[in-house]
């Protein structure tokens, strides 16, 4: 269990929790200290609310028992899925030579901008 400490007004604390840098700004004296478990819950909530991104930084503004949260987000890489020779695939690494040749021989279509 983390020990409780006296928080001074305008105190700033920097921490890293589960690899995420966290900045905590305590606005007024006597604000409730933020635990690592609470920070983990904020990170989890941010990841759930921002699909396609992951929390890469967290800024907390603590005023008494109220906490303002802002996230730094990093986009998650995505895997492109396309239909090739009747199969939905992301890459061709599992295709044999015949399927690779079939894909290479396909006519590639482009979409005009209509300008």
Jmol script that loads the backbone (N, CA, C; Angstrom):
load data "model"
ATOM      1  N   UNK A   1       0.840  -1.182   0.000  1.00  0.00           N
ATOM      2  CA  UNK A   1       0.000   0.000   0.000  1.00  0.00           C
ATOM      3  C   UNK A   1       0.880   1.238   0.000  1.00  0.00           C
ATOM      4  N   UNK A   2       0.506   2.189  -0.837  1.00  0.00           N
ATOM      5  CA  UNK A   2       1.283   3.413  -0.936  1.00  0.00           C
ATOM      6  C   UNK A   2       0.997   4.313   0.257  1.00  0.00           C
ATOM      7  N   UNK A   3       2.039   4.978   0.721  1.00  0.00           N
ATOM      8  CA  UNK A   3       1.846   5.857   1.876  1.00  0.00           C
ATOM      9  C   UNK A   3       1.222   7.181   1.432  1.00  0.00           C
ATOM     10  N   UNK A   4       0.396   7.740   2.270  1.00  0.00           N
ATOM     11  CA  UNK A   4      -0.224   9.026   1.989  1.00  0.00           C
ATOM     12  C   UNK A   4       0.768  10.118   2.333  1.00  0.00           C
ATOM     13  N   UNK A   5       0.795  11.160   1.517  1.00  0.00           N
ATOM     14  CA  UNK A   5       1.709  12.264   1.788  1.00  0.00           C
ATOM     15  C   UNK A   5       0.931  13.564   1.744  1.00  0.00           C
ATOM     16  N   UNK A   6       1.497  14.577   2.335  1.00  0.00           N
ATOM     17  CA  UNK A   6       0.870  15.897   2.295  1.00  0.00           C
ATOM     18  C   UNK A   6       1.178  16.539   0.951  1.00  0.00           C
ATOM     19  N   UNK A   7       0.122  16.915   0.268  1.00  0.00           N
ATOM     20  CA  UNK A   7       0.261  17.514  -1.054  1.00  0.00           C
ATOM     21  C   UNK A   7       0.220  19.036  -0.906  1.00  0.00           C
ATOM     22  N   UNK A   8       1.205  19.698  -1.500  1.00  0.00           N
ATOM     23  CA  UNK A   8       1.247  21.165  -1.478  1.00  0.00           C
ATOM     24  C   UNK A   8       0.510  21.707  -2.704  1.00  0.00           C
ATOM     25  N   UNK A   9       0.061  22.956  -2.618  1.00  0.00           N
ATOM     26  CA  UNK A   9      -0.610  23.596  -3.752  1.00  0.00           C
ATOM     27  C   UNK A   9       0.368  23.732  -4.914  1.00  0.00           C
ATOM     28  N   UNK A  10      -0.133  23.529  -6.127  1.00  0.00           N
ATOM     29  CA  UNK A  10       0.653  23.643  -7.363  1.00  0.00           C
ATOM     30  C   UNK A  10       1.841  22.689  -7.422  1.00  0.00           C
ATOM     31  N   UNK A  11       1.739  21.564  -6.749  1.00  0.00           N
ATOM     32  CA  UNK A  11       2.803  20.564  -6.799  1.00  0.00           C
ATOM     33  C   UNK A  11       2.624  19.720  -8.060  1.00  0.00           C
ATOM     34  N   UNK A  12       3.731  19.404  -8.708  1.00  0.00           N
ATOM     35  CA  UNK A  12       3.705  18.563  -9.909  1.00  0.00           C
ATOM     36  C   UNK A  12       4.534  17.323  -9.651  1.00  0.00           C
ATOM     37  N   UNK A  13       3.992  16.191 -10.061  1.00  0.00           N
ATOM     38  CA  UNK A  13       4.669  14.912  -9.867  1.00  0.00           C
ATOM     39  C   UNK A  13       4.763  14.206 -11.221  1.00  0.00           C
ATOM     40  N   UNK A  14       5.914  13.620 -11.496  1.00  0.00           N
ATOM     41  CA  UNK A  14       6.113  12.848 -12.728  1.00  0.00           C
ATOM     42  C   UNK A  14       6.372  11.403 -12.338  1.00  0.00           C
ATOM     43  N   UNK A  15       5.667  10.503 -13.029  1.00  0.00           N
ATOM     44  CA  UNK A  15       5.811   9.075 -12.770  1.00  0.00           C
ATOM     45  C   UNK A  15       5.711   8.322 -14.075  1.00  0.00           C
ATOM     46  N   UNK A  16       6.160   7.091 -14.071  1.00  0.00           N
ATOM     47  CA  UNK A  16       5.936   6.183 -15.190  1.00  0.00           C
ATOM     48  C   UNK A  16       5.238   4.960 -14.630  1.00  0.00           C
ATOM     49  N   UNK A  17       4.077   4.633 -15.200  1.00  0.00           N
ATOM     50  CA  UNK A  17       3.297   3.477 -14.749  1.00  0.00           C
ATOM     51  C   UNK A  17       3.051   2.591 -15.963  1.00  0.00           C
ATOM     52  N   UNK A  18       3.509   1.359 -15.888  1.00  0.00           N
ATOM     53  CA  UNK A  18       3.366   0.388 -16.984  1.00  0.00           C
ATOM     54  C   UNK A  18       3.899   0.950 -18.299  1.00  0.00           C
ATOM     55  N   UNK A  19       5.000   1.684 -18.232  1.00  0.00           N
ATOM     56  CA  UNK A  19       5.642   2.224 -19.424  1.00  0.00           C
ATOM     57  C   UNK A  19       5.019   3.504 -19.953  1.00  0.00           C
ATOM     58  N   UNK A  20       4.003   4.029 -19.281  1.00  0.00           N
ATOM     59  CA  UNK A  20       3.334   5.258 -19.716  1.00  0.00           C
ATOM     60  C   UNK A  20       3.772   6.406 -18.822  1.00  0.00           C
ATOM     61  N   UNK A  21       4.367   7.457 -19.403  1.00  0.00           N
ATOM     62  CA  UNK A  21       4.725   8.617 -18.576  1.00  0.00           C
ATOM     63  C   UNK A  21       3.469   9.352 -18.103  1.00  0.00           C
ATOM     64  N   UNK A  22       3.469   9.704 -16.828  1.00  0.00           N
ATOM     65  CA  UNK A  22       2.304  10.348 -16.215  1.00  0.00           C
ATOM     66  C   UNK A  22       2.761  11.624 -15.539  1.00  0.00           C
ATOM     67  N   UNK A  23       2.042  12.711 -15.810  1.00  0.00           N
ATOM     68  CA  UNK A  23       2.292  13.969 -15.104  1.00  0.00           C
ATOM     69  C   UNK A  23       1.053  14.281 -14.283  1.00  0.00           C
ATOM     70  N   UNK A  24       1.259  14.507 -12.996  1.00  0.00           N
ATOM     71  CA  UNK A  24       0.154  14.802 -12.088  1.00  0.00           C
ATOM     72  C   UNK A  24       0.353  16.209 -11.548  1.00  0.00           C
ATOM     73  N   UNK A  25      -0.635  17.063 -11.791  1.00  0.00           N
ATOM     74  CA  UNK A  25      -0.605  18.438 -11.288  1.00  0.00           C
ATOM     75  C   UNK A  25      -1.639  18.557 -10.172  1.00  0.00           C
ATOM     76  N   UNK A  26      -1.169  18.828  -8.961  1.00  0.00           N
ATOM     77  CA  UNK A  26      -2.066  19.035  -7.819  1.00  0.00           C
ATOM     78  C   UNK A  26      -2.351  20.527  -7.723  1.00  0.00           C
ATOM     79  N   UNK A  27      -3.600  20.915  -7.925  1.00  0.00           N
ATOM     80  CA  UNK A  27      -3.973  22.331  -7.992  1.00  0.00           C
ATOM     81  C   UNK A  27      -3.979  22.978  -6.617  1.00  0.00           C
ATOM     82  N   UNK A  28      -4.548  22.292  -5.633  1.00  0.00           N
ATOM     83  CA  UNK A  28      -4.659  22.905  -4.307  1.00  0.00           C
ATOM     84  C   UNK A  28      -4.080  21.980  -3.234  1.00  0.00           C
ATOM     85  N   UNK A  29      -3.703  22.580  -2.140  1.00  0.00           N
ATOM     86  CA  UNK A  29      -3.162  21.815  -1.019  1.00  0.00           C
ATOM     87  C   UNK A  29      -4.225  20.867  -0.494  1.00  0.00           C
ATOM     88  N   UNK A  30      -3.801  19.705  -0.053  1.00  0.00           N
ATOM     89  CA  UNK A  30      -4.721  18.732   0.517  1.00  0.00           C
ATOM     90  C   UNK A  30      -5.433  17.884  -0.515  1.00  0.00           C
ATOM     91  N   UNK A  31      -5.033  17.994  -1.781  1.00  0.00           N
ATOM     92  CA  UNK A  31      -5.643  17.158  -2.816  1.00  0.00           C
ATOM     93  C   UNK A  31      -5.339  15.694  -2.528  1.00  0.00           C
ATOM     94  N   UNK A  32      -6.257  14.836  -2.922  1.00  0.00           N
ATOM     95  CA  UNK A  32      -6.065  13.401  -2.709  1.00  0.00           C
ATOM     96  C   UNK A  32      -4.944  12.898  -3.611  1.00  0.00           C
ATOM     97  N   UNK A  33      -3.951  12.179  -3.065  1.00  0.00           N
ATOM     98  CA  UNK A  33      -2.872  11.644  -3.895  1.00  0.00           C
ATOM     99  C   UNK A  33      -3.407  10.569  -4.840  1.00  0.00           C
ATOM    100  N   UNK A  34      -2.776  10.438  -5.999  1.00  0.00           N
ATOM    101  CA  UNK A  34      -3.201   9.475  -7.017  1.00  0.00           C
ATOM    102  C   UNK A  34      -2.323   8.230  -6.908  1.00  0.00           C
ATOM    103  N   UNK A  35      -2.963   7.066  -6.795  1.00  0.00           N
ATOM    104  CA  UNK A  35      -2.221   5.808  -6.664  1.00  0.00           C
ATOM    105  C   UNK A  35      -1.909   5.219  -8.040  1.00  0.00           C
ATOM    106  N   UNK A  36      -0.953   4.296  -8.089  1.00  0.00           N
ATOM    107  CA  UNK A  36      -0.625   3.604  -9.334  1.00  0.00           C
ATOM    108  C   UNK A  36      -1.824   2.810  -9.845  1.00  0.00           C
ATOM    109  N   UNK A  37      -2.600   2.227  -8.957  1.00  0.00           N
ATOM    110  CA  UNK A  37      -3.789   1.467  -9.361  1.00  0.00           C
ATOM    111  C   UNK A  37      -4.799   2.379 -10.046  1.00  0.00           C
ATOM    112  N   UNK A  38      -4.964   3.597  -9.529  1.00  0.00           N
ATOM    113  CA  UNK A  38      -5.876   4.565 -10.128  1.00  0.00           C
ATOM    114  C   UNK A  38      -5.375   4.984 -11.513  1.00  0.00           C
ATOM    115  N   UNK A  39      -4.059   5.177 -11.638  1.00  0.00           N
ATOM    116  CA  UNK A  39      -3.470   5.541 -12.928  1.00  0.00           C
ATOM    117  C   UNK A  39      -3.683   4.420 -13.933  1.00  0.00           C
ATOM    118  N   UNK A  40      -3.486   3.172 -13.511  1.00  0.00           N
ATOM    119  CA  UNK A  40      -3.730   2.029 -14.405  1.00  0.00           C
ATOM    120  C   UNK A  40      -5.180   2.014 -14.892  1.00  0.00           C
ATOM    121  N   UNK A  41      -6.109   2.353 -14.014  1.00  0.00           N
ATOM    122  CA  UNK A  41      -7.529   2.408 -14.394  1.00  0.00           C
ATOM    123  C   UNK A  41      -7.755   3.518 -15.417  1.00  0.00           C
ATOM    124  N   UNK A  42      -7.107   4.672 -15.266  1.00  0.00           N
ATOM    125  CA  UNK A  42      -7.240   5.768 -16.233  1.00  0.00           C
ATOM    126  C   UNK A  42      -6.664   5.352 -17.596  1.00  0.00           C
ATOM    127  N   UNK A  43      -5.524   4.669 -17.580  1.00  0.00           N
ATOM    128  CA  UNK A  43      -4.905   4.205 -18.827  1.00  0.00           C
ATOM    129  C   UNK A  43      -5.813   3.198 -19.523  1.00  0.00           C
ATOM    130  N   UNK A  44      -6.346   2.256 -18.755  1.00  0.00           N
ATOM    131  CA  UNK A  44      -7.258   1.248 -19.312  1.00  0.00           C
ATOM    132  C   UNK A  44      -8.491   1.914 -19.919  1.00  0.00           C
ATOM    133  N   UNK A  45      -9.048   2.875 -19.218  1.00  0.00           N
ATOM    134  CA  UNK A  45     -10.229   3.611 -19.699  1.00  0.00           C
ATOM    135  C   UNK A  45      -9.907   4.353 -20.995  1.00  0.00           C
ATOM    136  N   UNK A  46      -8.745   4.969 -21.062  1.00  0.00           N
ATOM    137  CA  UNK A  46      -8.339   5.683 -22.268  1.00  0.00           C
ATOM    138  C   UNK A  46      -8.189   4.754 -23.460  1.00  0.00           C
ATOM    139  N   UNK A  47      -7.599   3.576 -23.230  1.00  0.00           N
ATOM    140  CA  UNK A  47      -7.446   2.614 -24.318  1.00  0.00           C
ATOM    141  C   UNK A  47      -8.796   2.091 -24.799  1.00  0.00           C
ATOM    142  N   UNK A  48      -9.742   1.929 -23.882  1.00  0.00           N
ATOM    143  CA  UNK A  48     -11.074   1.452 -24.254  1.00  0.00           C
ATOM    144  C   UNK A  48     -11.849   2.519 -25.026  1.00  0.00           C
ATOM    145  N   UNK A  49     -11.706   3.778 -24.641  1.00  0.00           N
ATOM    146  CA  UNK A  49     -12.477   4.855 -25.264  1.00  0.00           C
ATOM    147  C   UNK A  49     -11.914   5.308 -26.608  1.00  0.00           C
ATOM    148  N   UNK A  50     -10.651   5.083 -26.850  1.00  0.00           N
ATOM    149  CA  UNK A  50     -10.003   5.576 -28.061  1.00  0.00           C
ATOM    150  C   UNK A  50      -9.537   4.392 -28.903  1.00  0.00           C
ATOM    151  N   UNK A  51     -10.494   3.751 -29.581  1.00  0.00           N
ATOM    152  CA  UNK A  51     -10.175   2.610 -30.435  1.00  0.00           C
ATOM    153  C   UNK A  51      -9.250   3.064 -31.558  1.00  0.00           C
ATOM    154  N   UNK A  52      -8.310   2.229 -31.907  1.00  0.00           N
ATOM    155  CA  UNK A  52      -7.367   2.581 -32.957  1.00  0.00           C
ATOM    156  C   UNK A  52      -6.180   3.373 -32.456  1.00  0.00           C
ATOM    157  N   UNK A  53      -6.154   3.658 -31.164  1.00  0.00           N
ATOM    158  CA  UNK A  53      -5.036   4.386 -30.551  1.00  0.00           C
ATOM    159  C   UNK A  53      -4.683   3.725 -29.226  1.00  0.00           C
ATOM    160  N   UNK A  54      -3.478   4.012 -28.763  1.00  0.00           N
ATOM    161  CA  UNK A  54      -3.107   3.564 -27.424  1.00  0.00           C
ATOM    162  C   UNK A  54      -2.580   4.757 -26.642  1.00  0.00           C
ATOM    163  N   UNK A  55      -2.773   4.717 -25.342  1.00  0.00           N
ATOM    164  CA  UNK A  55      -2.345   5.807 -24.471  1.00  0.00           C
ATOM    165  C   UNK A  55      -0.822   5.772 -24.370  1.00  0.00           C
ATOM    166  N   UNK A  56      -0.185   6.876 -24.804  1.00  0.00           N
ATOM    167  CA  UNK A  56       1.273   6.964 -24.730  1.00  0.00           C
ATOM    168  C   UNK A  56       1.714   7.980 -23.684  1.00  0.00           C
ATOM    169  N   UNK A  57       0.767   8.699 -23.097  1.00  0.00           N
ATOM    170  CA  UNK A  57       1.062   9.663 -22.045  1.00  0.00           C
ATOM    171  C   UNK A  57      -0.231  10.051 -21.353  1.00  0.00           C
ATOM    172  N   UNK A  58      -0.113  10.434 -20.106  1.00  0.00           N
ATOM    173  CA  UNK A  58      -1.297  10.764 -19.310  1.00  0.00           C
ATOM    174  C   UNK A  58      -0.995  12.012 -18.485  1.00  0.00           C
ATOM    175  N   UNK A  59      -1.920  12.978 -18.538  1.00  0.00           N
ATOM    176  CA  UNK A  59      -1.799  14.193 -17.732  1.00  0.00           C
ATOM    177  C   UNK A  59      -3.023  14.287 -16.836  1.00  0.00           C
ATOM    178  N   UNK A  60      -2.784  14.388 -15.544  1.00  0.00           N
ATOM    179  CA  UNK A  60      -3.873  14.468 -14.573  1.00  0.00           C
ATOM    180  C   UNK A  60      -3.822  15.816 -13.869  1.00  0.00           C
ATOM    181  N   UNK A  61      -4.964  16.454 -13.771  1.00  0.00           N
ATOM    182  CA  UNK A  61      -5.117  17.717 -13.063  1.00  0.00           C
ATOM    183  C   UNK A  61      -5.985  17.417 -11.839  1.00  0.00           C
ATOM    184  N   UNK A  62      -5.381  17.380 -10.666  1.00  0.00           N
ATOM    185  CA  UNK A  62      -6.085  16.972  -9.452  1.00  0.00           C
ATOM    186  C   UNK A  62      -6.443  18.207  -8.632  1.00  0.00           C
ATOM    187  N   UNK A  63      -7.748  18.342  -8.361  1.00  0.00           N
ATOM    188  CA  UNK A  63      -8.234  19.447  -7.536  1.00  0.00           C
ATOM    189  C   UNK A  63      -9.142  18.852  -6.473  1.00  0.00           C
ATOM    190  N   UNK A  64      -8.582  18.661  -5.280  1.00  0.00           N
ATOM    191  CA  UNK A  64      -9.323  17.971  -4.223  1.00  0.00           C
ATOM    192  C   UNK A  64      -9.512  16.516  -4.611  1.00  0.00           C
ATOM    193  N   UNK A  65     -10.773  16.078  -4.723  1.00  0.00           N
ATOM    194  CA  UNK A  65     -11.046  14.709  -5.153  1.00  0.00           C
ATOM    195  C   UNK A  65     -11.436  14.635  -6.624  1.00  0.00           C
ATOM    196  N   UNK A  66     -11.483  15.775  -7.315  1.00  0.00           N
ATOM    197  CA  UNK A  66     -11.803  15.811  -8.740  1.00  0.00           C
ATOM    198  C   UNK A  66     -10.521  15.681  -9.555  1.00  0.00           C
ATOM    199  N   UNK A  67     -10.608  14.910 -10.643  1.00  0.00           N
ATOM    200  CA  UNK A  67      -9.439  14.692 -11.494  1.00  0.00           C
ATOM    201  C   UNK A  67      -9.812  14.989 -12.945  1.00  0.00           C
ATOM    202  N   UNK A  68      -9.065  15.907 -13.561  1.00  0.00           N
ATOM    203  CA  UNK A  68      -9.195  16.169 -14.998  1.00  0.00           C
ATOM    204  C   UNK A  68      -8.174  15.302 -15.715  1.00  0.00           C
ATOM    205  N   UNK A  69      -8.599  14.641 -16.779  1.00  0.00           N
ATOM    206  CA  UNK A  69      -7.745  13.677 -17.469  1.00  0.00           C
ATOM    207  C   UNK A  69      -7.538  14.131 -18.910  1.00  0.00           C
ATOM    208  N   UNK A  70      -6.292  14.128 -19.358  1.00  0.00           N
ATOM    209  CA  UNK A  70      -6.018  14.298 -20.782  1.00  0.00           C
ATOM    210  C   UNK A  70      -4.985  13.248 -21.194  1.00  0.00           C
ATOM    211  N   UNK A  71      -5.195  12.721 -22.388  1.00  0.00           N
ATOM    212  CA  UNK A  71      -4.364  11.620 -22.884  1.00  0.00           C
ATOM    213  C   UNK A  71      -3.495  12.079 -24.042  1.00  0.00           C
ATOM    214  N   UNK A  72      -2.301  11.529 -24.118  1.00  0.00           N
ATOM    215  CA  UNK A  72      -1.484  11.589 -25.326  1.00  0.00           C
ATOM    216  C   UNK A  72      -1.696  10.240 -25.984  1.00  0.00           C
ATOM    217  N   UNK A  73      -2.112  10.250 -27.254  1.00  0.00           N
ATOM    218  CA  UNK A  73      -2.460   9.008 -27.937  1.00  0.00           C
ATOM    219  C   UNK A  73      -1.520   8.752 -29.107  1.00  0.00           C
ATOM    220  N   UNK A  74      -1.239   7.483 -29.337  1.00  0.00           N
ATOM    221  CA  UNK A  74      -0.450   7.032 -30.466  1.00  0.00           C
ATOM    222  C   UNK A  74      -1.308   6.090 -31.285  1.00  0.00           C
ATOM    223  N   UNK A  75      -1.405   6.313 -32.614  1.00  0.00           N
ATOM    224  CA  UNK A  75      -2.219   5.409 -33.420  1.00  0.00           C
ATOM    225  C   UNK A  75      -1.640   3.997 -33.415  1.00  0.00           C
ATOM    226  N   UNK A  76      -2.533   3.009 -33.378  1.00  0.00           N
ATOM    227  CA  UNK A  76      -2.113   1.615 -33.453  1.00  0.00           C
ATOM    228  C   UNK A  76      -1.895   1.235 -34.908  1.00  0.00           C
ATOM    229  N   UNK A  77      -0.875   0.434 -35.176  1.00  0.00           N
ATOM    230  CA  UNK A  77      -0.704  -0.026 -36.550  1.00  0.00           C
ATOM    231  C   UNK A  77      -1.863  -0.954 -36.923  1.00  0.00           C
ATOM    232  N   UNK A  78      -2.238  -0.949 -38.173  1.00  0.00           N
ATOM    233  CA  UNK A  78      -3.319  -1.817 -38.607  1.00  0.00           C
ATOM    234  C   UNK A  78      -2.820  -2.721 -39.716  1.00  0.00           C
ATOM    235  N   UNK A  79      -3.475  -3.833 -39.863  1.00  0.00           N
ATOM    236  CA  UNK A  79      -3.128  -4.770 -40.917  1.00  0.00           C
ATOM    237  C   UNK A  79      -4.131  -4.610 -42.049  1.00  0.00           C
ATOM    238  N   UNK A  80      -3.626  -4.357 -43.209  1.00  0.00           N
ATOM    239  CA  UNK A  80      -4.479  -4.208 -44.384  1.00  0.00           C
ATOM    240  C   UNK A  80      -5.007  -5.580 -44.782  1.00  0.00           C
ATOM    241  N   UNK A  81      -6.299  -5.675 -44.974  1.00  0.00           N
ATOM    242  CA  UNK A  81      -6.911  -6.919 -45.432  1.00  0.00           C
ATOM    243  C   UNK A  81      -7.508  -6.657 -46.799  1.00  0.00           C
ATOM    244  N   UNK A  82      -7.200  -7.524 -47.739  1.00  0.00           N
ATOM    245  CA  UNK A  82      -7.732  -7.362 -49.077  1.00  0.00           C
ATOM    246  C   UNK A  82      -8.165  -8.711 -49.629  1.00  0.00           C
ATOM    247  N   UNK A  83      -8.972  -8.660 -50.654  1.00  0.00           N
ATOM    248  CA  UNK A  83      -9.456  -9.884 -51.275  1.00  0.00           C
ATOM    249  C   UNK A  83      -8.534 -10.205 -52.448  1.00  0.00           C
ATOM    250  N   UNK A  84      -7.842 -11.322 -52.354  1.00  0.00           N
ATOM    251  CA  UNK A  84      -6.940 -11.757 -53.411  1.00  0.00           C
ATOM    252  C   UNK A  84      -7.325 -13.176 -53.795  1.00  0.00           C
ATOM    253  N   UNK A  85      -7.606 -13.355 -55.044  1.00  0.00           N
ATOM    254  CA  UNK A  85      -7.944 -14.677 -55.607  1.00  0.00           C
ATOM    255  C   UNK A  85      -8.963 -15.423 -54.759  1.00  0.00           C
ATOM    256  N   UNK A  86      -9.964 -14.688 -54.274  1.00  0.00           N
ATOM    257  CA  UNK A  86     -11.042 -15.323 -53.527  1.00  0.00           C
ATOM    258  C   UNK A  86     -10.800 -15.479 -52.039  1.00  0.00           C
ATOM    259  N   UNK A  87      -9.679 -14.992 -51.526  1.00  0.00           N
ATOM    260  CA  UNK A  87      -9.369 -15.133 -50.104  1.00  0.00           C
ATOM    261  C   UNK A  87      -9.201 -13.752 -49.482  1.00  0.00           C
ATOM    262  N   UNK A  88      -9.636 -13.598 -48.244  1.00  0.00           N
ATOM    263  CA  UNK A  88      -9.358 -12.370 -47.500  1.00  0.00           C
ATOM    264  C   UNK A  88      -8.027 -12.561 -46.789  1.00  0.00           C
ATOM    265  N   UNK A  89      -7.048 -11.759 -47.154  1.00  0.00           N
ATOM    266  CA  UNK A  89      -5.703 -11.908 -46.587  1.00  0.00           C
ATOM    267  C   UNK A  89      -5.119 -10.546 -46.252  1.00  0.00           C
ATOM    268  N   UNK A  90      -4.151 -10.558 -45.376  1.00  0.00           N
ATOM    269  CA  UNK A  90      -3.419  -9.344 -45.055  1.00  0.00           C
ATOM    270  C   UNK A  90      -2.109  -9.288 -45.819  1.00  0.00           C
ATOM    271  N   UNK A  91      -1.415 -10.419 -45.902  1.00  0.00           N
ATOM    272  CA  UNK A  91      -0.141 -10.483 -46.625  1.00  0.00           C
ATOM    273  C   UNK A  91      -0.134 -11.737 -47.478  1.00  0.00           C
ATOM    274  N   UNK A  92       0.850 -11.825 -48.338  1.00  0.00           N
ATOM    275  CA  UNK A  92       0.965 -12.976 -49.239  1.00  0.00           C
ATOM    276  C   UNK A  92       1.937 -14.028 -48.708  1.00  0.00           C
ATOM    277  N   UNK A  93       2.417 -13.880 -47.496  1.00  0.00           N
ATOM    278  CA  UNK A  93       3.472 -14.767 -46.999  1.00  0.00           C
ATOM    279  C   UNK A  93       3.049 -16.228 -46.887  1.00  0.00           C
ATOM    280  N   UNK A  94       1.757 -16.520 -46.818  1.00  0.00           N
ATOM    281  CA  UNK A  94       1.320 -17.915 -46.712  1.00  0.00           C
ATOM    282  C   UNK A  94       0.855 -18.479 -48.051  1.00  0.00           C
ATOM    283  N   UNK A  95       0.980 -17.707 -49.126  1.00  0.00           N
ATOM    284  CA  UNK A  95       0.589 -18.174 -50.461  1.00  0.00           C
ATOM    285  C   UNK A  95       1.702 -19.033 -51.049  1.00  0.00           C
ATOM    286  N   UNK A  96       1.306 -20.062 -51.816  1.00  0.00           N
ATOM    287  CA  UNK A  96       2.303 -20.851 -52.534  1.00  0.00           C
ATOM    288  C   UNK A  96       2.657 -20.116 -53.830  1.00  0.00           C
ATOM    289  N   UNK A  97       3.587 -20.685 -54.606  1.00  0.00           N
ATOM    290  CA  UNK A  97       4.063 -20.017 -55.818  1.00  0.00           C
ATOM    291  C   UNK A  97       2.938 -19.775 -56.824  1.00  0.00           C
ATOM    292  N   UNK A  98       2.014 -20.724 -56.946  1.00  0.00           N
ATOM    293  CA  UNK A  98       0.906 -20.576 -57.885  1.00  0.00           C
ATOM    294  C   UNK A  98       0.010 -19.397 -57.533  1.00  0.00           C
ATOM    295  N   UNK A  99      -0.355 -19.265 -56.261  1.00  0.00           N
ATOM    296  CA  UNK A  99      -1.203 -18.157 -55.824  1.00  0.00           C
ATOM    297  C   UNK A  99      -0.457 -16.823 -55.943  1.00  0.00           C
ATOM    298  N   UNK A 100       0.842 -16.821 -55.669  1.00  0.00           N
ATOM    299  CA  UNK A 100       1.629 -15.589 -55.817  1.00  0.00           C
ATOM    300  C   UNK A 100       1.653 -15.149 -57.282  1.00  0.00           C
ATOM    301  N   UNK A 101       1.823 -16.106 -58.195  1.00  0.00           N
ATOM    302  CA  UNK A 101       1.828 -15.794 -59.629  1.00  0.00           C
ATOM    303  C   UNK A 101       0.457 -15.281 -60.057  1.00  0.00           C
ATOM    304  N   UNK A 102      -0.611 -15.899 -59.549  1.00  0.00           N
ATOM    305  CA  UNK A 102      -1.967 -15.466 -59.882  1.00  0.00           C
ATOM    306  C   UNK A 102      -2.186 -14.020 -59.433  1.00  0.00           C
ATOM    307  N   UNK A 103      -1.712 -13.689 -58.261  1.00  0.00           N
ATOM    308  CA  UNK A 103      -1.859 -12.329 -57.747  1.00  0.00           C
ATOM    309  C   UNK A 103      -1.041 -11.352 -58.583  1.00  0.00           C
ATOM    310  N   UNK A 104       0.167 -11.741 -58.979  1.00  0.00           N
ATOM    311  CA  UNK A 104       1.028 -10.869 -59.768  1.00  0.00           C
ATOM    312  C   UNK A 104       0.440 -10.611 -61.152  1.00  0.00           C
ATOM    313  N   UNK A 105      -0.308 -11.572 -61.710  1.00  0.00           N
ATOM    314  CA  UNK A 105      -0.880 -11.441 -63.050  1.00  0.00           C
ATOM    315  C   UNK A 105      -2.197 -10.665 -63.060  1.00  0.00           C
ATOM    316  N   UNK A 106      -2.744 -10.354 -61.902  1.00  0.00           N
ATOM    317  CA  UNK A 106      -4.031  -9.641 -61.841  1.00  0.00           C
ATOM    318  C   UNK A 106      -3.902  -8.248 -62.432  1.00  0.00           C
ATOM    319  N   UNK A 107      -5.008  -7.765 -62.996  1.00  0.00           N
ATOM    320  CA  UNK A 107      -5.059  -6.399 -63.500  1.00  0.00           C
ATOM    321  C   UNK A 107      -5.338  -5.483 -62.310  1.00  0.00           C
ATOM    322  N   UNK A 108      -4.477  -4.520 -62.113  1.00  0.00           N
ATOM    323  CA  UNK A 108      -4.643  -3.577 -61.000  1.00  0.00           C
ATOM    324  C   UNK A 108      -5.489  -2.409 -61.487  1.00  0.00           C
ATOM    325  N   UNK A 109      -6.531  -2.061 -60.753  1.00  0.00           N
ATOM    326  CA  UNK A 109      -7.407  -0.964 -61.101  1.00  0.00           C
ATOM    327  C   UNK A 109      -7.101   0.220 -60.199  1.00  0.00           C
ATOM    328  N   UNK A 110      -7.252   1.407 -60.744  1.00  0.00           N
ATOM    329  CA  UNK A 110      -7.073   2.601 -59.916  1.00  0.00           C
ATOM    330  C   UNK A 110      -8.379   3.394 -59.942  1.00  0.00           C
ATOM    331  N   UNK A 111      -8.531   4.220 -58.958  1.00  0.00           N
ATOM    332  CA  UNK A 111      -9.728   5.056 -58.840  1.00  0.00           C
ATOM    333  C   UNK A 111      -9.335   6.474 -59.216  1.00  0.00           C
ATOM    334  N   UNK A 112     -10.009   7.021 -60.228  1.00  0.00           N
ATOM    335  CA  UNK A 112      -9.729   8.397 -60.647  1.00  0.00           C
ATOM    336  C   UNK A 112     -10.404   9.372 -59.700  1.00  0.00           C
ATOM    337  N   UNK A 113      -9.854  10.572 -59.617  1.00  0.00           N
ATOM    338  CA  UNK A 113     -10.433  11.569 -58.719  1.00  0.00           C
ATOM    339  C   UNK A 113     -11.605  12.300 -59.359  1.00  0.00           C
ATOM    340  N   UNK A 114     -11.792  12.185 -60.691  1.00  0.00           N
ATOM    341  CA  UNK A 114     -12.911  12.836 -61.360  1.00  0.00           C
ATOM    342  C   UNK A 114     -12.758  14.346 -61.438  1.00  0.00           C
ATOM    343  N   UNK A 115     -11.541  14.843 -61.378  1.00  0.00           N
ATOM    344  CA  UNK A 115     -11.289  16.294 -61.404  1.00  0.00           C
ATOM    345  C   UNK A 115     -11.441  16.869 -62.780  1.00  0.00           C
TER     346      UNK A 115
END
end "model"
wireframe off; spacefill off
backbone 0.3
color backbone group
